[in-house]
Amino acid sequence: MGLGLGSPTRPINIVKKKPNQRNEVISSPLNSPSVFHFPKQPNKQPRITEDVTFKCRHPSHWNLLQKGASMAFDILEQAFLNNDNRNLPKTFDPHVQIAGNYAPVPEHPVSHSLPVTGVIPDCINGVYLRNGANPFFEPLAGHHLFDGDGMIHAVTIGGGRASYACRFTETERLVQEKAIGRPVFPKAVGELHGHSGIARLLLFYARGLFGLIDHHHGTGVANAGLVYFNGRLLAMSEDDLPYHVRITPSGDLITAGRYNFEGQLNSPMVAHPKIDPDTGELFALSYNFTHKPYLKYFQFSPDGKISPEIEIPVEIPTMMHDFAITENFIVIPDQQVIFNLKKMLTGGSPVMYDEKKNPRFGFLLKNARDSSNLTWVDSPADTFCFHLWNAWEETESDEIIVIGSCMTPPDSIFNERDEEFKAVLTEIRFNLRTGESARRAIISESEDVNLEVGVVNRNRLGRKTRYVYLAITEPWPKACGFAKVDVSSGEIKKYIYGDERYGGEPFFLGREMGCDCEREDDGYIVVLVHDEKKWRSELQIVNAIDLKLEACVELPSRVPYGFHGTFVHANDLTHQA
């Protein structure tokens, strides 16, 4: 791909060639076609960042010195890429990470009156939204699935009918790269490792020094989590502030901009903040892997007022993608996957598993004003959870119960490992009085099923729940179906999508007001499913009680496998900020 300025690169198919031989397809462990295709993305005028600072960064406003510096940096980068002949591990190889239905798609304007098989329940009225990684540009070097630009897929449902749209979240990063016509921001996982990662950082800051890019307004991709809070849909990745995205009356999506809660927040926020179903408060963590404080806790009142930030004392920066809440506590996992920037100096990845570190969980009252009453309890071995599904208090035993999927090897998402991947649904019990802990696998070993990415009934978050709905991640990392698990008995009921059909996160949607909702599982599972034979995607609506399919909405665009979602009810849409 060219290094000059201009519009996005043309569509390409990535293959390896040998002299005098036909194109050789690169094998992919994702069990998908390995040749990936980059659609031509329309380079339309951005909706955000239209202030003077952005105009000064636009190439059309560069002076002669900046233009010369840009050419020099491009030549330097190309020379570096030509000499970087390392064989990429599959965790950073774009031919693996964005193969098949992980490959990007272009934006899709709103399509109305989509074909529906079955009957959409009358009580489903609103917009289901799913976030995911969708790289705008072909990767120049290493690329991890988590590195792609954020794209939200929206299915609007009402009166038994459905519409669909998908849009990029126009982050500061994406807006600048589109203006330049090529990727210039380092990829946090796929590129920032080893000596090459150090070189990319130096090149990035050199471009910033000459005013070619501006990293002072965030570098995140907003591709992971979604939450609707205080009249705003927020798209998040934990390396930046969230982005506010508006849902239009027609079902389209418009990026309003990077959101700092009216000037109250000046640090990144994890991609999985929690909303208390009774109080409406939002709870969040923020971690930093370059300097102390490495971890902070804060909360927002229902009307968006922030509490004083509390520094959580941890000695080394820790990967903390998720956490949990109970009725009275926040639950903080301080685990063994850490950030060690010194590893880059010796050619390694800064994200690593530290087997010498003692894993523990912290418990702090939600309304605490400082960390003086923070209680740490050591956790048993093999309790690294990338996601925690729920937690609650059992006052009669002074215990807090945490439900999560314990992953081994713990850093297998980031580093290539020889061991077989496992994600075991687990109950971890912590006694705050005695300091003891214990773990048990919820499902019997005879099932031998990996369960990752899912939800509980969010109306009971932080309270004792009976059911959890999780993707059956087989073959990893794809999901052949989802499971409804009774966490008390270990009973598992499976819903399988069918031959060469795979889905994503199952989202539980309880019945709306006016309907009988005495049962915890009285509602529906909505999930995006892709047929790899027909190369078509659909939204499935499944009865959460008996796991019977209620309706399928045929979508006009392929939907890549992605991350997390949410549902915004129609009555909330009328109160958007």
Wavefront OBJ file of the C-alpha trace (Angstrom):
o trace
v 0.000 0.000 0.000
v 1.219 3.501 -0.776
v 2.619 5.795 1.823
v 1.431 9.029 0.280
v -1.584 11.055 1.338
v -5.016 10.520 -0.103
v -8.151 8.462 0.206
v -8.306 4.990 1.793
v -6.606 2.151 0.021
v -8.424 0.185 -2.661
v -9.970 -3.209 -1.875
v -7.308 -5.879 -1.632
v -7.003 -9.594 -1.136
v -4.055 -10.615 1.032
v -2.155 -13.713 -0.115
v 1.404 -14.958 0.022
v 3.173 -15.683 -3.245
v 6.022 -18.000 -4.106
v 8.035 -17.558 -7.278
v 6.452 -19.281 -10.304
v 3.666 -20.676 -8.185
v -0.005 -19.960 -7.786
v -1.216 -17.895 -4.851
v -0.873 -19.796 -1.589
v -3.684 -19.436 0.901
v -2.442 -18.888 4.438
v -3.946 -21.367 6.889
v -6.069 -19.906 9.670
v -6.852 -21.561 12.997
v -10.188 -19.705 13.099
v -11.647 -22.289 10.700
v -12.566 -19.516 8.301
v -11.345 -18.543 4.820
v -7.932 -17.010 5.372
v -7.948 -14.526 2.495
v -9.421 -11.314 3.817
v -10.912 -8.427 1.912
v -10.836 -4.745 2.756
v -13.872 -2.910 1.386
v -13.451 0.574 -0.025
v -14.682 2.844 2.730
v -16.263 6.179 1.784
v -13.970 8.968 2.966
v -16.795 11.338 3.843
v -16.455 14.499 5.884
v -16.246 13.604 9.583
v -19.161 14.555 11.792
v -16.956 15.381 14.763
v -13.803 17.301 15.585
v -14.565 20.206 13.273
v -12.713 22.773 15.396
v -9.655 24.851 14.538
v -7.206 22.346 16.032
v -8.414 19.655 13.640
v -8.104 21.951 10.619
v -4.510 22.663 11.573
v -3.782 18.926 11.658
v -5.380 18.266 8.241
v -2.722 17.668 5.545
v -4.154 20.481 3.431
v -3.104 22.885 6.203
v 0.434 21.566 6.657
v 3.325 23.944 6.017
v 6.446 23.027 4.008
v 8.294 21.819 7.088
v 5.417 19.542 8.064
v 5.094 18.159 4.533
v 8.809 17.418 4.448
v 8.704 15.793 7.876
v 5.732 13.682 6.815
v 7.578 12.393 3.742
v 10.670 11.616 5.826
v 8.665 9.742 8.467
v 6.828 7.781 5.767
v 10.118 6.745 4.140
v 11.541 5.785 7.521
v 8.482 3.725 8.349
v 8.530 1.960 4.987
v 12.211 1.104 5.415
v 11.458 -0.244 8.855
v 8.590 -2.359 7.521
v 10.739 -3.730 4.682
v 13.382 -4.857 7.166
v 10.941 -6.309 9.665
v 10.788 -9.886 8.365
v 9.709 -11.558 11.564
v 7.146 -14.329 11.393
v 4.221 -12.898 13.317
v 2.605 -15.129 15.943
v -1.024 -15.869 15.215
v -2.097 -13.521 18.024
v -0.681 -10.596 15.967
v -1.035 -11.964 12.427
v -3.727 -10.065 10.477
v -4.240 -13.099 8.233
v -5.487 -14.882 11.346
v -6.992 -12.087 13.399
v -9.233 -10.652 10.676
v -9.866 -13.715 8.517
v -13.274 -14.911 7.392
v -16.138 -13.258 9.226
v -13.702 -11.282 11.352
v -12.909 -9.229 8.245
v -14.231 -5.646 8.122
v -17.347 -4.413 6.356
v -18.270 -0.955 5.043
v -20.809 1.252 6.764
v -24.426 0.506 5.883
v -27.170 3.156 5.865
v -30.535 2.363 7.388
v -32.497 -0.425 5.698
v -36.140 -0.648 6.747
v -38.759 -3.414 6.679
v -36.299 -6.285 6.807
v -37.493 -9.860 6.124
v -38.667 -11.557 9.328
v -39.222 -15.269 9.848
v -41.510 -16.050 12.768
v -43.059 -13.381 14.964
v -41.175 -10.708 16.873
v -42.675 -10.452 20.385
v -44.755 -7.287 20.841
v -42.928 -6.319 24.030
v -39.602 -5.881 22.182
v -39.576 -2.232 21.241
v -36.275 -0.379 20.905
v -32.778 -0.778 19.469
v -30.351 -3.655 19.945
v -26.772 -2.436 19.499
v -23.596 -4.497 19.197
v -20.065 -3.104 19.232
v -17.065 -4.629 17.502
v -13.674 -4.127 15.859
v -13.730 -3.174 12.175
v -10.379 -1.850 10.895
v -10.808 0.986 8.409
v -7.357 0.481 6.878
v -5.389 -2.608 5.963
v -2.844 -3.262 8.742
v 0.723 -2.309 7.872
v 2.218 -4.785 10.342
v 0.956 -6.714 13.361
v -2.742 -6.595 14.152
v -4.803 -8.045 16.988
v -8.574 -8.420 16.862
v -8.853 -5.854 19.670
v -7.055 -3.222 17.541
v -9.789 -2.597 14.971
v -11.745 0.643 14.748
v -15.056 0.596 16.574
v -18.205 -0.101 14.559
v -21.698 -0.344 16.024
v -24.391 -2.499 14.454
v -27.951 -1.378 15.269
v -31.179 -3.338 14.802
v -34.254 -1.238 15.527
v -37.366 -3.239 16.439
v -40.930 -2.071 16.911
v -44.412 -3.239 15.996
v -43.078 -6.560 14.760
v -40.833 -4.877 12.164
v -37.084 -4.298 12.059
v -34.466 -2.059 10.440
v -30.668 -2.174 10.383
v -27.675 0.170 10.132
v -23.987 0.031 10.984
v -21.593 2.951 11.457
v -18.045 3.569 12.551
v -17.650 5.372 15.846
v -15.741 8.402 14.626
v -12.995 8.537 17.209
v -10.312 11.197 17.200
v -7.930 8.497 16.031
v -10.075 7.442 13.073
v -10.862 11.017 12.014
v -7.168 11.892 11.860
v -6.179 8.725 10.027
v -8.941 9.229 7.463
v -7.710 12.780 6.869
v -4.146 11.532 6.296
v -5.288 8.539 4.273
v -3.375 5.828 6.143
v -2.944 4.333 9.626
v -0.511 6.327 11.785
v -1.620 5.585 15.348
v 0.107 2.525 16.889
v -2.065 -0.535 17.456
v -2.136 -1.108 21.199
v -1.918 -4.912 21.089
v -0.738 -5.920 17.625
v 2.173 -3.499 17.263
v 3.353 -2.358 20.677
v 5.638 -5.258 21.538
v 9.368 -5.732 21.295
v 11.847 -3.346 19.726
v 9.504 -2.698 16.807
v 6.910 -1.458 19.274
v 9.388 1.006 20.756
v 10.244 2.237 17.256
v 6.573 2.748 16.441
v 6.045 4.747 19.595
v 9.005 6.986 18.814
v 7.746 7.514 15.265
v 4.264 8.288 16.554
v 5.471 10.933 19.001
v 7.793 12.392 16.373
v 4.802 12.928 14.089
v 3.033 14.570 16.999
v 6.021 16.833 17.666
v 5.734 18.210 14.126
v 1.974 18.699 14.429
v 1.105 15.982 11.907
v -1.121 14.215 14.430
v -2.598 15.093 17.813
v -2.651 12.437 20.515
v -3.780 14.799 23.287
v -7.460 14.100 22.602
v -7.346 10.331 22.925
v -6.019 7.366 20.978
v -8.737 4.786 21.703
v -10.845 2.833 19.215
v -14.134 2.609 21.223
v -14.761 -0.927 19.941
v -15.557 -2.991 23.054
v -18.375 -2.053 25.428
v -21.671 -0.190 25.151
v -23.760 1.332 27.918
v -26.779 3.631 27.874
v -26.574 6.051 30.785
v -28.164 9.395 31.560
v -29.626 9.755 28.073
v -26.428 8.827 26.229
v -25.251 5.757 24.383
v -21.544 5.408 25.228
v -19.064 3.349 23.185
v -15.945 2.348 25.090
v -12.497 0.842 25.030
v -10.500 1.028 28.232
v -7.650 3.037 26.729
v -9.679 6.234 26.355
v -12.713 8.209 27.409
v -16.036 6.899 26.085
v -17.621 8.252 22.913
v -21.180 9.545 22.823
v -23.183 8.120 19.906
v -26.699 9.355 19.102
v -29.428 7.103 17.767
v -31.550 8.959 15.228
v -35.347 8.542 14.881
v -34.735 6.571 11.673
v -32.408 4.114 13.445
v -29.134 5.565 12.172
v -26.083 6.325 14.339
v -24.173 9.614 14.597
v -21.005 10.124 16.647
v -21.490 13.177 18.870
v -17.908 13.093 20.131
v -15.532 12.082 22.881
v -17.413 12.371 26.169
v -15.830 13.518 29.449
v -19.067 13.749 31.453
v -19.289 17.531 31.084
v -15.635 18.047 31.991
v -15.691 15.831 35.088
v -13.582 12.918 33.796
v -10.032 13.245 32.505
v -8.890 9.615 32.532
v -9.840 6.478 30.570
v -12.723 4.302 31.726
v -12.907 0.510 31.503
v -15.160 -0.940 28.830
v -17.510 -2.598 31.346
v -18.957 0.013 33.727
v -21.844 -1.235 35.856
v -25.267 0.333 36.387
v -26.982 -0.548 39.659
v -30.525 -1.640 38.714
v -32.046 -0.169 41.896
v -30.255 3.171 42.246
v -29.398 3.928 38.600
v -25.820 4.845 39.577
v -22.953 4.007 37.248
v -19.725 2.522 38.689
v -16.404 2.406 36.862
v -12.673 1.798 37.122
v -9.784 3.444 35.309
v -6.352 1.856 34.998
v -3.029 3.269 33.838
v -0.058 1.112 32.854
v 2.612 3.825 32.618
v 2.521 5.611 35.980
v 0.814 5.685 39.356
v -1.925 5.694 40.353
v -2.301 2.497 38.368
v -5.956 2.102 39.336
v -8.800 4.446 40.286
v -12.463 3.946 41.212
v -15.307 6.428 40.745
v -19.062 6.501 40.355
v -21.719 8.692 38.776
v -25.112 9.616 40.177
v -28.105 8.910 37.893
v -27.946 12.507 36.639
v -24.251 12.182 35.740
v -22.451 13.803 38.700
v -19.102 12.169 39.479
v -17.938 11.174 42.956
v -14.395 11.915 44.176
v -11.940 9.525 42.531
v -10.432 6.917 44.856
v -6.946 5.578 44.269
v -6.849 1.790 44.623
v -3.392 0.802 45.929
v -1.792 -1.740 43.593
v 1.963 -2.151 43.230
v 2.110 -3.004 39.530
v -0.221 -2.177 36.611
v -2.688 -4.992 36.031
v -4.944 -5.913 33.119
v -8.402 -5.167 34.541
v -10.875 -5.471 31.680
v -13.859 -6.083 33.936
v -15.022 -5.945 37.545
v -18.254 -6.583 39.450
v -20.667 -4.943 41.866
v -22.886 -6.273 44.633
v -25.634 -4.414 46.446
v -23.052 -2.707 48.679
v -19.575 -3.421 47.275
v -17.446 -3.097 44.189
v -15.381 -6.201 43.442
v -11.889 -5.544 42.055
v -9.849 -8.387 40.471
v -6.101 -7.853 40.930
v -4.869 -10.793 38.927
v -1.762 -12.199 37.261
v -1.967 -10.697 33.774
v 0.053 -7.515 34.075
v 1.707 -4.755 32.050
v 5.509 -4.776 32.074
v 6.874 -2.171 29.682
v 10.450 -3.326 30.364
v 9.671 -6.500 28.414
v 9.588 -4.421 25.241
v 13.276 -3.597 25.760
v 14.114 -7.294 25.568
v 11.881 -7.898 22.533
v 8.797 -9.203 24.337
v 5.171 -8.229 24.809
v 4.312 -5.787 27.608
v 1.186 -7.829 28.395
v 2.289 -10.938 30.252
v 1.342 -13.585 32.790
v 3.239 -13.174 36.064
v 3.091 -16.556 37.802
v 4.880 -15.117 40.853
v 2.185 -12.551 41.532
v -0.373 -13.428 44.191
v -3.895 -13.180 42.691
v -6.450 -11.461 44.881
v -9.808 -9.685 44.835
v -10.545 -6.376 46.530
v -13.836 -5.384 48.152
v -14.715 -1.732 48.735
v -18.004 -0.182 49.787
v -19.606 1.549 46.831
v -20.055 4.814 48.710
v -16.518 4.842 50.171
v -14.668 8.167 50.158
v -11.197 6.606 50.271
v -9.572 3.172 50.155
v -8.885 2.862 53.892
v -11.552 0.169 54.302
v -10.590 -1.763 51.179
v -10.401 -5.494 51.963
v -8.141 -7.769 49.916
v -8.717 -11.526 49.866
v -6.315 -13.896 48.123
v -8.001 -16.000 45.467
v -7.326 -19.656 44.609
v -5.139 -20.689 41.695
v -6.506 -20.534 38.168
v -9.058 -17.827 38.845
v -8.116 -15.350 36.117
v -11.366 -14.048 34.661
v -11.361 -11.736 31.671
v -15.070 -11.170 32.390
v -17.105 -11.381 35.595
v -20.786 -12.142 35.043
v -22.199 -11.250 38.449
v -21.526 -11.052 42.181
v -23.672 -10.878 45.283
v -23.518 -10.920 49.073
v -24.552 -13.795 51.318
v -24.845 -11.992 54.636
v -25.479 -15.106 56.718
v -21.994 -16.418 55.915
v -20.169 -13.080 55.464
v -19.314 -14.227 51.944
v -19.333 -12.571 48.553
v -19.998 -14.844 45.612
v -18.354 -14.025 42.288
v -19.367 -15.732 39.042
v -16.902 -15.617 36.143
v -15.290 -17.634 33.377
v -11.795 -18.634 34.516
v -9.384 -18.726 31.589
v -6.256 -20.817 31.142
v -3.677 -19.963 29.997
v -4.514 -16.542 31.449
v -2.711 -14.510 28.747
v -3.701 -16.683 25.786
v -5.723 -13.837 24.260
v -2.557 -11.754 23.931
v 0.315 -14.233 23.641
v 0.689 -17.432 21.660
v 0.619 -20.428 23.991
v 0.957 -24.168 23.443
v -1.530 -25.144 26.147
v -5.150 -25.860 25.239
v -7.451 -22.906 25.875
v -10.091 -23.343 28.573
v -12.834 -21.019 29.818
v -14.492 -22.652 32.835
v -17.624 -21.131 34.355
v -16.677 -20.819 38.008
v -18.065 -19.759 41.368
v -15.481 -18.093 43.653
v -16.461 -17.549 47.292
v -14.726 -14.915 49.429
v -15.171 -14.707 53.193
v -14.485 -11.112 54.214
v -14.364 -12.023 57.902
v -11.871 -14.921 57.764
v -10.016 -13.961 54.590
v -10.593 -17.402 53.084
v -11.611 -18.173 49.521
v -12.674 -21.205 47.499
v -13.586 -21.989 43.932
v -15.726 -24.599 42.216
v -16.496 -25.330 38.597
v -20.236 -24.799 38.140
v -20.618 -27.292 35.298
v -19.526 -30.908 35.627
v -16.279 -31.916 33.938
v -18.202 -34.349 31.729
v -19.642 -31.388 29.815
v -16.159 -30.027 28.962
v -17.489 -26.851 27.336
v -15.880 -23.422 27.047
v -18.186 -20.584 28.072
v -17.170 -16.951 27.535
v -18.959 -13.698 26.657
v -22.449 -13.324 28.027
v -24.802 -11.749 30.546
v -27.201 -12.202 33.404
v -30.568 -10.476 33.700
v -29.241 -6.923 34.115
v -32.271 -6.000 36.229
v -30.718 -8.238 38.902
v -27.092 -7.254 38.520
v -25.300 -7.310 41.864
v -28.003 -9.505 43.406
v -28.238 -13.272 43.577
v -29.106 -14.658 40.174
v -29.953 -18.177 39.165
v -29.156 -18.034 35.462
v -26.302 -16.858 33.270
v -26.372 -16.866 29.467
v -22.980 -17.476 27.831
v -21.576 -18.102 24.363
v -20.339 -21.644 23.746
v -16.935 -20.626 22.409
v -16.180 -23.649 20.262
v -14.193 -23.770 18.117
v -12.435 -20.969 19.999
v -12.803 -18.057 19.486
v -16.013 -18.545 17.496
v -19.296 -19.451 19.210
v -21.365 -22.366 17.894
v -24.288 -21.525 20.200
v -25.108 -20.262 23.656
v -25.851 -21.914 26.981
v -28.328 -21.140 29.738
v -26.693 -22.254 32.974
v -28.297 -22.667 36.396
v -25.406 -21.529 38.607
v -26.803 -23.233 41.714
v -27.339 -26.705 40.252
v -24.913 -26.637 37.312
v -27.681 -27.614 34.899
v -26.869 -26.481 31.371
v -29.231 -26.078 28.424
v -27.709 -25.425 25.011
v -28.982 -23.587 21.978
v -26.905 -24.501 18.901
v -27.023 -22.348 15.777
v -26.469 -25.160 13.276
v -23.945 -26.321 10.704
v -21.275 -23.663 10.023
v -23.331 -21.014 11.812
v -21.698 -18.993 14.584
v -22.769 -16.140 16.782
v -21.597 -13.702 19.396
v -22.594 -12.479 22.828
v -26.113 -13.580 23.846
v -27.942 -10.590 25.336
v -30.806 -11.144 27.775
v -33.752 -8.816 27.280
v -36.417 -8.983 29.993
v -40.036 -8.318 29.233
v -41.085 -4.688 29.397
v -43.440 -3.110 31.919
v -46.959 -4.502 31.880
v -45.815 -8.050 31.233
v -45.442 -10.803 33.779
v -41.788 -10.815 34.897
v -41.926 -12.833 38.108
v -39.433 -15.299 36.704
v -35.799 -14.266 36.393
v -35.624 -15.885 32.953
v -38.861 -14.370 31.661
v -37.573 -12.666 28.543
v -35.649 -13.218 25.344
v -32.111 -13.763 24.130
v -31.121 -11.616 21.163
v -27.968 -12.618 19.310
v -26.326 -11.945 15.953
v -25.626 -15.118 13.968
v -23.629 -15.572 10.777
v -24.028 -18.435 8.294
v -20.580 -19.201 6.862
v -22.056 -21.355 4.080
v -24.496 -18.762 2.754
v -22.344 -15.830 3.934
v -25.393 -14.144 5.477
v -26.097 -12.688 8.897
v -29.261 -12.456 10.947
v -30.582 -11.427 14.336
v -32.152 -14.306 16.242
v -34.693 -13.807 19.036
v -34.911 -16.837 21.331
v -37.304 -17.430 24.231
v -35.102 -17.451 27.332
v -37.363 -19.860 29.234
v -37.547 -22.778 26.792
v -34.784 -21.753 24.323
v -37.141 -21.925 21.351
v -36.581 -19.651 18.388
v -39.226 -16.910 18.199
v -38.041 -14.906 15.193
v -35.160 -14.293 12.771
v -34.440 -10.942 11.178
v -32.487 -11.234 7.924
v -29.868 -8.487 7.772
v -28.829 -6.713 4.546
v -25.126 -6.728 5.471
v -22.665 -9.278 6.775
v -22.046 -8.658 10.480
v -18.513 -9.609 11.606
v -18.083 -11.433 14.880
v -17.677 -8.780 17.545
v -17.777 -7.946 21.207
v -20.472 -6.569 23.519
v -23.954 -5.142 23.152
v -26.868 -3.464 24.855
v -30.527 -2.662 24.266
v -32.083 0.794 24.429
v -35.842 0.827 24.954
v -37.990 3.034 22.756
v -39.155 5.171 25.699
v -35.507 5.947 26.533
v -34.758 7.045 22.970
v -37.074 10.035 23.352
v -34.931 11.338 26.226
v -31.526 11.288 24.517
v -29.138 14.097 25.330
l 1 2 3 4 5 6 7 8 9 10 11 12 13 14 15 16 17 18 19 20 21 22 23 24 25 26 27 28 29 30 31 32 33 34 35 36 37 38 39 40 41 42 43 44 45 46 47 48 49 50 51 52 53 54 55 56 57 58 59 60 61 62 63 64 65 66 67 68 69 70 71 72 73 74 75 76 77 78 79 80 81 82 83 84 85 86 87 88 89 90 91 92 93 94 95 96 97 98 99 100 101 102 103 104 105 106 107 108 109 110 111 112 113 114 115 116 117 118 119 120 121 122 123 124 125 126 127 128 129 130 131 132 133 134 135 136 137 138 139 140 141 142 143 144 145 146 147 148 149 150 151 152 153 154 155 156 157 158 159 160 161 162 163 164 165 166 167 168 169 170 171 172 173 174 175 176 177 178 179 180 181 182 183 184 185 186 187 188 189 190 191 192 193 194 195 196 197 198 199 200 201 202 203 204 205 206 207 208 209 210 211 212 213 214 215 216 217 218 219 220 221 222 223 224 225 226 227 228 229 230 231 232 233 234 235 236 237 238 239 240 241 242 243 244 245 246 247 248 249 250 251 252 253 254 255 256 257 258 259 260 261 262 263 264 265 266 267 268 269 270 271 272 273 274 275 276 277 278 279 280 281 282 283 284 285 286 287 288 289 290 291 292 293 294 295 296 297 298 299 300 301 302 303 304 305 306 307 308 309 310 311 312 313 314 315 316 317 318 319 320 321 322 323 324 325 326 327 328 329 330 331 332 333 334 335 336 337 338 339 340 341 342 343 344 345 346 347 348 349 350 351 352 353 354 355 356 357 358 359 360 361 362 363 364 365 366 367 368 369 370 371 372 373 374 375 376 377 378 379 380 381 382 383 384 385 386 387 388 389 390 391 392 393 394 395 396 397 398 399 400 401 402 403 404 405 406 407 408 409 410 411 412 413 414 415 416 417 418 419 420 421 422 423 424 425 426 427 428 429 430 431 432 433 434 435 436 437 438 439 440 441 442 443 444 445 446 447 448 449 450 451 452 453 454 455 456 457 458 459 460 461 462 463 464 465 466 467 468 469 470 471 472 473 474 475 476 477 478 479 480 481 482 483 484 485 486 487 488 489 490 491 492 493 494 495 496 497 498 499 500 501 502 503 504 505 506 507 508 509 510 511 512 513 514 515 516 517 518 519 520 521 522 523 524 525 526 527 528 529 530 531 532 533 534 535 536 537 538 539 540 541 542 543 544 545 546 547 548 549 550 551 552 553 554 555 556 557 558 559 560 561 562 563 564 565 566 567 568 569 570 571 572 573 574 575 576 577
